[in-house]
C-alpha cells in the first residue's frame, strides 16, 4: 500500500526530445513536497485514503517523516473512535475554512450542535464507512455510516 507519495520531478527531455518543454516552477524550485496518503484534504482523497493502493500524488498533506513510514506518528497513531446514537452521521464542510463538522441534528443546518474534525482525523476513523455526498440548502457534506457489527 503506497502511503508515501514522492513529489514528481521534472523531465528535461520534452516532447520534441531536445529539451523544449513547459516546466513547472514548482518542480524546478522544490516547492512541491512529498505527500502522505493518510492526510487527505477533500472528499475524493478521503475515499482514496481508505485504500491507499489507489492513492496518487496531489490532494494530500505533506509527509512529516521524510518517507520513513515506520517512524511516522500519523501511521503509528491509534485509530479514532466516534460515539453516536445514530447509525448515520452527517459531516458538513464549512465553506469558509474547509473544516469538517459532524452534525448532531442535520435538519437544523448550522444551528445544530456539531463536533469539529479534520480530514486527517476522519481518515483514521474506525468502525465507520465514508458514505455518499450530501447537498442541501445549508451546504455540502457527506454521510458517515456505522459498519455493521459481526
PyMOL CGO cylinders between C-alpha atoms (Angstrom):
from pymol import cmd
from pymol.cgo import CYLINDER

trace = [
    CYLINDER, 0.00, 0.00, 0.00, 1.64, 3.26, -1.04, 0.3, 1, 1, 1, 1, 1, 1,
    CYLINDER, 1.64, 3.26, -1.04, 1.44, 5.74, 1.80, 0.3, 1, 1, 1, 1, 1, 1,
    CYLINDER, 1.44, 5.74, 1.80, 4.49, 7.84, 0.93, 0.3, 1, 1, 1, 1, 1, 1,
    CYLINDER, 4.49, 7.84, 0.93, 3.81, 9.80, -2.25, 0.3, 1, 1, 1, 1, 1, 1,
    CYLINDER, 3.81, 9.80, -2.25, 7.01, 11.44, -3.55, 0.3, 1, 1, 1, 1, 1, 1,
    CYLINDER, 7.01, 11.44, -3.55, 6.73, 14.72, -5.41, 0.3, 1, 1, 1, 1, 1, 1,
    CYLINDER, 6.73, 14.72, -5.41, 7.06, 14.36, -9.16, 0.3, 1, 1, 1, 1, 1, 1,
    CYLINDER, 7.06, 14.36, -9.16, 10.33, 15.59, -10.65, 0.3, 1, 1, 1, 1, 1, 1,
    CYLINDER, 10.33, 15.59, -10.65, 10.63, 17.50, -13.87, 0.3, 1, 1, 1, 1, 1, 1,
    CYLINDER, 10.63, 17.50, -13.87, 11.80, 15.88, -17.10, 0.3, 1, 1, 1, 1, 1, 1,
    CYLINDER, 11.80, 15.88, -17.10, 14.32, 17.71, -19.26, 0.3, 1, 1, 1, 1, 1, 1,
    CYLINDER, 14.32, 17.71, -19.26, 13.56, 15.71, -22.41, 0.3, 1, 1, 1, 1, 1, 1,
    CYLINDER, 13.56, 15.71, -22.41, 10.39, 17.40, -23.54, 0.3, 1, 1, 1, 1, 1, 1,
    CYLINDER, 10.39, 17.40, -23.54, 8.02, 16.20, -26.24, 0.3, 1, 1, 1, 1, 1, 1,
    CYLINDER, 8.02, 16.20, -26.24, 10.48, 17.04, -29.05, 0.3, 1, 1, 1, 1, 1, 1,
    CYLINDER, 10.48, 17.04, -29.05, 13.42, 15.19, -27.46, 0.3, 1, 1, 1, 1, 1, 1,
    CYLINDER, 13.42, 15.19, -27.46, 15.57, 18.33, -27.45, 0.3, 1, 1, 1, 1, 1, 1,
    CYLINDER, 15.57, 18.33, -27.45, 14.60, 19.75, -24.09, 0.3, 1, 1, 1, 1, 1, 1,
    CYLINDER, 14.60, 19.75, -24.09, 11.87, 22.14, -25.26, 0.3, 1, 1, 1, 1, 1, 1,
    CYLINDER, 11.87, 22.14, -25.26, 9.11, 21.64, -22.74, 0.3, 1, 1, 1, 1, 1, 1,
    CYLINDER, 9.11, 21.64, -22.74, 6.86, 23.59, -20.42, 0.3, 1, 1, 1, 1, 1, 1,
    CYLINDER, 6.86, 23.59, -20.42, 8.34, 23.39, -16.96, 0.3, 1, 1, 1, 1, 1, 1,
    CYLINDER, 8.34, 23.39, -16.96, 6.52, 23.94, -13.74, 0.3, 1, 1, 1, 1, 1, 1,
    CYLINDER, 6.52, 23.94, -13.74, 8.20, 26.35, -11.35, 0.3, 1, 1, 1, 1, 1, 1,
    CYLINDER, 8.20, 26.35, -11.35, 7.15, 24.10, -8.50, 0.3, 1, 1, 1, 1, 1, 1,
    CYLINDER, 7.15, 24.10, -8.50, 9.04, 21.12, -9.94, 0.3, 1, 1, 1, 1, 1, 1,
    CYLINDER, 9.04, 21.12, -9.94, 12.19, 23.18, -10.58, 0.3, 1, 1, 1, 1, 1, 1,
    CYLINDER, 12.19, 23.18, -10.58, 12.28, 25.06, -7.30, 0.3, 1, 1, 1, 1, 1, 1,
    CYLINDER, 12.28, 25.06, -7.30, 11.44, 22.20, -4.98, 0.3, 1, 1, 1, 1, 1, 1,
    CYLINDER, 11.44, 22.20, -4.98, 8.19, 23.88, -3.95, 0.3, 1, 1, 1, 1, 1, 1,
    CYLINDER, 8.19, 23.88, -3.95, 6.21, 20.65, -4.32, 0.3, 1, 1, 1, 1, 1, 1,
    CYLINDER, 6.21, 20.65, -4.32, 6.93, 18.47, -1.32, 0.3, 1, 1, 1, 1, 1, 1,
    CYLINDER, 6.93, 18.47, -1.32, 6.33, 14.78, -0.75, 0.3, 1, 1, 1, 1, 1, 1,
    CYLINDER, 6.33, 14.78, -0.75, 2.86, 13.85, 0.46, 0.3, 1, 1, 1, 1, 1, 1,
    CYLINDER, 2.86, 13.85, 0.46, 1.28, 11.30, 2.79, 0.3, 1, 1, 1, 1, 1, 1,
    CYLINDER, 1.28, 11.30, 2.79, -1.77, 9.31, 1.65, 0.3, 1, 1, 1, 1, 1, 1,
    CYLINDER, -1.77, 9.31, 1.65, -3.04, 9.30, 5.25, 0.3, 1, 1, 1, 1, 1, 1,
    CYLINDER, -3.04, 9.30, 5.25, -3.55, 13.09, 5.15, 0.3, 1, 1, 1, 1, 1, 1,
    CYLINDER, -3.55, 13.09, 5.15, -6.42, 13.76, 2.69, 0.3, 1, 1, 1, 1, 1, 1,
    CYLINDER, -6.42, 13.76, 2.69, -7.62, 17.30, 2.01, 0.3, 1, 1, 1, 1, 1, 1,
    CYLINDER, -7.62, 17.30, 2.01, -11.01, 16.67, 0.39, 0.3, 1, 1, 1, 1, 1, 1,
    CYLINDER, -11.01, 16.67, 0.39, -13.78, 14.11, -0.04, 0.3, 1, 1, 1, 1, 1, 1,
    CYLINDER, -13.78, 14.11, -0.04, -12.37, 12.24, -3.05, 0.3, 1, 1, 1, 1, 1, 1,
    CYLINDER, -12.37, 12.24, -3.05, -8.96, 11.87, -1.42, 0.3, 1, 1, 1, 1, 1, 1,
    CYLINDER, -8.96, 11.87, -1.42, -10.63, 10.76, 1.82, 0.3, 1, 1, 1, 1, 1, 1,
    CYLINDER, -10.63, 10.76, 1.82, -12.18, 7.88, -0.14, 0.3, 1, 1, 1, 1, 1, 1,
    CYLINDER, -12.18, 7.88, -0.14, -8.76, 7.04, -1.63, 0.3, 1, 1, 1, 1, 1, 1,
    CYLINDER, -8.76, 7.04, -1.63, -7.11, 7.15, 1.80, 0.3, 1, 1, 1, 1, 1, 1,
    CYLINDER, -7.11, 7.15, 1.80, -9.32, 4.22, 2.90, 0.3, 1, 1, 1, 1, 1, 1,
    CYLINDER, -9.32, 4.22, 2.90, -7.45, 2.02, 0.38, 0.3, 1, 1, 1, 1, 1, 1,
    CYLINDER, -7.45, 2.02, 0.38, -4.15, 3.72, -0.40, 0.3, 1, 1, 1, 1, 1, 1,
    CYLINDER, -4.15, 3.72, -0.40, -3.40, 1.44, -3.36, 0.3, 1, 1, 1, 1, 1, 1,
    CYLINDER, -3.40, 1.44, -3.36, -5.39, 3.97, -5.41, 0.3, 1, 1, 1, 1, 1, 1,
    CYLINDER, -5.39, 3.97, -5.41, -3.56, 7.00, -3.99, 0.3, 1, 1, 1, 1, 1, 1,
    CYLINDER, -3.56, 7.00, -3.99, -1.60, 9.24, -6.37, 0.3, 1, 1, 1, 1, 1, 1,
    CYLINDER, -1.60, 9.24, -6.37, 0.37, 12.41, -5.73, 0.3, 1, 1, 1, 1, 1, 1,
    CYLINDER, 0.37, 12.41, -5.73, -1.72, 15.55, -5.28, 0.3, 1, 1, 1, 1, 1, 1,
    CYLINDER, -1.72, 15.55, -5.28, -4.54, 16.35, -2.86, 0.3, 1, 1, 1, 1, 1, 1,
    CYLINDER, -4.54, 16.35, -2.86, -2.84, 15.12, 0.33, 0.3, 1, 1, 1, 1, 1, 1,
    CYLINDER, -2.84, 15.12, 0.33, -1.00, 16.84, 3.15, 0.3, 1, 1, 1, 1, 1, 1,
    CYLINDER, -1.00, 16.84, 3.15, 2.78, 16.93, 3.42, 0.3, 1, 1, 1, 1, 1, 1,
    CYLINDER, 2.78, 16.93, 3.42, 4.81, 13.94, 4.59, 0.3, 1, 1, 1, 1, 1, 1,
    CYLINDER, 4.81, 13.94, 4.59, 6.08, 14.56, 8.14, 0.3, 1, 1, 1, 1, 1, 1,
    CYLINDER, 6.08, 14.56, 8.14, 8.60, 11.72, 8.36, 0.3, 1, 1, 1, 1, 1, 1,
    CYLINDER, 8.60, 11.72, 8.36, 10.72, 12.14, 5.23, 0.3, 1, 1, 1, 1, 1, 1,
    CYLINDER, 10.72, 12.14, 5.23, 9.37, 8.96, 3.65, 0.3, 1, 1, 1, 1, 1, 1,
    CYLINDER, 9.37, 8.96, 3.65, 10.10, 6.73, 6.66, 0.3, 1, 1, 1, 1, 1, 1,
    CYLINDER, 10.10, 6.73, 6.66, 6.59, 5.41, 7.20, 0.3, 1, 1, 1, 1, 1, 1,
    CYLINDER, 6.59, 5.41, 7.20, 7.64, 3.05, 10.01, 0.3, 1, 1, 1, 1, 1, 1,
    CYLINDER, 7.64, 3.05, 10.01, 8.61, 6.11, 12.10, 0.3, 1, 1, 1, 1, 1, 1,
    CYLINDER, 8.61, 6.11, 12.10, 5.62, 8.24, 11.07, 0.3, 1, 1, 1, 1, 1, 1,
    CYLINDER, 5.62, 8.24, 11.07, 3.49, 9.48, 14.01, 0.3, 1, 1, 1, 1, 1, 1,
    CYLINDER, 3.49, 9.48, 14.01, 0.39, 9.55, 11.79, 0.3, 1, 1, 1, 1, 1, 1,
    CYLINDER, 0.39, 9.55, 11.79, 0.87, 5.95, 10.63, 0.3, 1, 1, 1, 1, 1, 1,
    CYLINDER, 0.87, 5.95, 10.63, 1.62, 4.79, 14.19, 0.3, 1, 1, 1, 1, 1, 1,
    CYLINDER, 1.62, 4.79, 14.19, -1.30, 6.63, 15.82, 0.3, 1, 1, 1, 1, 1, 1,
    CYLINDER, -1.30, 6.63, 15.82, -4.27, 4.71, 17.13, 0.3, 1, 1, 1, 1, 1, 1,
    CYLINDER, -4.27, 4.71, 17.13, -7.50, 4.82, 15.09, 0.3, 1, 1, 1, 1, 1, 1,
    CYLINDER, -7.50, 4.82, 15.09, -10.03, 7.48, 16.08, 0.3, 1, 1, 1, 1, 1, 1,
    CYLINDER, -10.03, 7.48, 16.08, -13.31, 6.50, 17.71, 0.3, 1, 1, 1, 1, 1, 1,
    CYLINDER, -13.31, 6.50, 17.71, -16.73, 8.13, 17.35, 0.3, 1, 1, 1, 1, 1, 1,
    CYLINDER, -16.73, 8.13, 17.35, -19.64, 7.52, 19.70, 0.3, 1, 1, 1, 1, 1, 1,
    CYLINDER, -19.64, 7.52, 19.70, -23.03, 8.26, 18.20, 0.3, 1, 1, 1, 1, 1, 1,
    CYLINDER, -23.03, 8.26, 18.20, -26.59, 7.20, 18.94, 0.3, 1, 1, 1, 1, 1, 1,
    CYLINDER, -26.59, 7.20, 18.94, -27.40, 7.08, 15.22, 0.3, 1, 1, 1, 1, 1, 1,
    CYLINDER, -27.40, 7.08, 15.22, -26.01, 4.75, 12.57, 0.3, 1, 1, 1, 1, 1, 1,
    CYLINDER, -26.01, 4.75, 12.57, -25.62, 7.72, 10.19, 0.3, 1, 1, 1, 1, 1, 1,
    CYLINDER, -25.62, 7.72, 10.19, -23.82, 10.97, 10.90, 0.3, 1, 1, 1, 1, 1, 1,
    CYLINDER, -23.82, 10.97, 10.90, -23.75, 13.94, 8.55, 0.3, 1, 1, 1, 1, 1, 1,
    CYLINDER, -23.75, 13.94, 8.55, -20.40, 15.61, 8.01, 0.3, 1, 1, 1, 1, 1, 1,
    CYLINDER, -20.40, 15.61, 8.01, -20.79, 19.20, 6.82, 0.3, 1, 1, 1, 1, 1, 1,
    CYLINDER, -20.79, 19.20, 6.82, -17.92, 21.02, 5.11, 0.3, 1, 1, 1, 1, 1, 1,
    CYLINDER, -17.92, 21.02, 5.11, -17.63, 24.61, 6.28, 0.3, 1, 1, 1, 1, 1, 1,
    CYLINDER, -17.63, 24.61, 6.28, -17.19, 26.67, 3.09, 0.3, 1, 1, 1, 1, 1, 1,
    CYLINDER, -17.19, 26.67, 3.09, -15.36, 29.45, 4.94, 0.3, 1, 1, 1, 1, 1, 1,
    CYLINDER, -15.36, 29.45, 4.94, -12.43, 27.43, 6.25, 0.3, 1, 1, 1, 1, 1, 1,
    CYLINDER, -12.43, 27.43, 6.25, -12.82, 23.85, 4.96, 0.3, 1, 1, 1, 1, 1, 1,
    CYLINDER, -12.82, 23.85, 4.96, -13.17, 22.36, 8.44, 0.3, 1, 1, 1, 1, 1, 1,
    CYLINDER, -13.17, 22.36, 8.44, -15.48, 19.38, 8.91, 0.3, 1, 1, 1, 1, 1, 1,
    CYLINDER, -15.48, 19.38, 8.91, -18.36, 19.38, 11.37, 0.3, 1, 1, 1, 1, 1, 1,
    CYLINDER, -18.36, 19.38, 11.37, -20.07, 16.17, 12.47, 0.3, 1, 1, 1, 1, 1, 1,
    CYLINDER, -20.07, 16.17, 12.47, -23.65, 17.28, 12.99, 0.3, 1, 1, 1, 1, 1, 1,
    CYLINDER, -23.65, 17.28, 12.99, -25.88, 16.15, 15.84, 0.3, 1, 1, 1, 1, 1, 1,
    CYLINDER, -25.88, 16.15, 15.84, -29.16, 17.14, 14.11, 0.3, 1, 1, 1, 1, 1, 1,
    CYLINDER, -29.16, 17.14, 14.11, -28.51, 17.70, 10.38, 0.3, 1, 1, 1, 1, 1, 1,
    CYLINDER, -28.51, 17.70, 10.38, -32.03, 19.04, 9.71, 0.3, 1, 1, 1, 1, 1, 1,
    CYLINDER, -32.03, 19.04, 9.71, -31.20, 22.13, 11.79, 0.3, 1, 1, 1, 1, 1, 1,
    CYLINDER, -31.20, 22.13, 11.79, -28.35, 23.10, 9.44, 0.3, 1, 1, 1, 1, 1, 1,
    CYLINDER, -28.35, 23.10, 9.44, -25.50, 25.06, 11.01, 0.3, 1, 1, 1, 1, 1, 1,
    CYLINDER, -25.50, 25.06, 11.01, -27.63, 25.76, 14.11, 0.3, 1, 1, 1, 1, 1, 1,
    CYLINDER, -27.63, 25.76, 14.11, -27.15, 22.13, 15.17, 0.3, 1, 1, 1, 1, 1, 1,
    CYLINDER, -27.15, 22.13, 15.17, -24.52, 21.09, 17.67, 0.3, 1, 1, 1, 1, 1, 1,
    CYLINDER, -24.52, 21.09, 17.67, -21.50, 19.71, 15.81, 0.3, 1, 1, 1, 1, 1, 1,
    CYLINDER, -21.50, 19.71, 15.81, -18.07, 18.30, 16.50, 0.3, 1, 1, 1, 1, 1, 1,
    CYLINDER, -18.07, 18.30, 16.50, -15.18, 19.89, 14.61, 0.3, 1, 1, 1, 1, 1, 1,
    CYLINDER, -15.18, 19.89, 14.61, -12.89, 17.35, 12.94, 0.3, 1, 1, 1, 1, 1, 1,
    CYLINDER, -12.89, 17.35, 12.94, -10.14, 17.38, 10.33, 0.3, 1, 1, 1, 1, 1, 1,
    CYLINDER, -10.14, 17.38, 10.33, -9.85, 15.35, 7.14, 0.3, 1, 1, 1, 1, 1, 1,
    CYLINDER, -9.85, 15.35, 7.14, -6.88, 13.54, 8.65, 0.3, 1, 1, 1, 1, 1, 1,
    CYLINDER, -6.88, 13.54, 8.65, -8.92, 12.55, 11.73, 0.3, 1, 1, 1, 1, 1, 1,
    CYLINDER, -8.92, 12.55, 11.73, -11.69, 11.11, 9.55, 0.3, 1, 1, 1, 1, 1, 1,
    CYLINDER, -11.69, 11.11, 9.55, -9.16, 9.09, 7.57, 0.3, 1, 1, 1, 1, 1, 1,
    CYLINDER, -9.16, 9.09, 7.57, -8.21, 7.33, 10.84, 0.3, 1, 1, 1, 1, 1, 1,
    CYLINDER, -8.21, 7.33, 10.84, -11.83, 6.75, 11.98, 0.3, 1, 1, 1, 1, 1, 1,
    CYLINDER, -11.83, 6.75, 11.98, -12.55, 3.17, 12.99, 0.3, 1, 1, 1, 1, 1, 1,
    CYLINDER, -12.55, 3.17, 12.99, -15.95, 1.46, 12.75, 0.3, 1, 1, 1, 1, 1, 1,
    CYLINDER, -15.95, 1.46, 12.75, -17.44, 3.85, 10.19, 0.3, 1, 1, 1, 1, 1, 1,
    CYLINDER, -17.44, 3.85, 10.19, -17.59, 3.91, 6.40, 0.3, 1, 1, 1, 1, 1, 1,
    CYLINDER, -17.59, 3.91, 6.40, -17.46, 7.01, 4.23, 0.3, 1, 1, 1, 1, 1, 1,
    CYLINDER, -17.46, 7.01, 4.23, -20.90, 7.33, 2.64, 0.3, 1, 1, 1, 1, 1, 1,
    CYLINDER, -20.90, 7.33, 2.64, -22.48, 9.29, -0.17, 0.3, 1, 1, 1, 1, 1, 1,
    CYLINDER, -22.48, 9.29, -0.17, -22.15, 13.01, -0.77, 0.3, 1, 1, 1, 1, 1, 1,
    CYLINDER, -22.15, 13.01, -0.77, -24.93, 15.22, 0.55, 0.3, 1, 1, 1, 1, 1, 1,
    CYLINDER, -24.93, 15.22, 0.55, -26.04, 18.68, -0.53, 0.3, 1, 1, 1, 1, 1, 1,
    CYLINDER, -26.04, 18.68, -0.53, -28.89, 20.75, 0.84, 0.3, 1, 1, 1, 1, 1, 1,
    CYLINDER, -28.89, 20.75, 0.84, -29.78, 24.40, 1.44, 0.3, 1, 1, 1, 1, 1, 1,
    CYLINDER, -29.78, 24.40, 1.44, -27.12, 24.58, 4.18, 0.3, 1, 1, 1, 1, 1, 1,
    CYLINDER, -27.12, 24.58, 4.18, -24.19, 23.43, 2.03, 0.3, 1, 1, 1, 1, 1, 1,
    CYLINDER, -24.19, 23.43, 2.03, -22.07, 20.44, 1.05, 0.3, 1, 1, 1, 1, 1, 1,
    CYLINDER, -22.07, 20.44, 1.05, -21.23, 17.39, 3.07, 0.3, 1, 1, 1, 1, 1, 1,
    CYLINDER, -21.23, 17.39, 3.07, -21.27, 13.62, 3.16, 0.3, 1, 1, 1, 1, 1, 1,
    CYLINDER, -21.27, 13.62, 3.16, -22.55, 10.82, 5.35, 0.3, 1, 1, 1, 1, 1, 1,
    CYLINDER, -22.55, 10.82, 5.35, -20.71, 8.51, 7.70, 0.3, 1, 1, 1, 1, 1, 1,
    CYLINDER, -20.71, 8.51, 7.70, -22.32, 5.09, 8.06, 0.3, 1, 1, 1, 1, 1, 1,
    CYLINDER, -22.32, 5.09, 8.06, -21.65, 2.83, 11.02, 0.3, 1, 1, 1, 1, 1, 1,
    CYLINDER, -21.65, 2.83, 11.02, -20.16, -0.51, 9.97, 0.3, 1, 1, 1, 1, 1, 1,
    CYLINDER, -20.16, -0.51, 9.97, -22.38, -3.47, 10.83, 0.3, 1, 1, 1, 1, 1, 1,
    CYLINDER, -22.38, -3.47, 10.83, -21.10, -5.50, 13.75, 0.3, 1, 1, 1, 1, 1, 1,
    CYLINDER, -21.10, -5.50, 13.75, -20.41, -9.18, 13.01, 0.3, 1, 1, 1, 1, 1, 1,
]
cmd.load_cgo(trace, "trace")
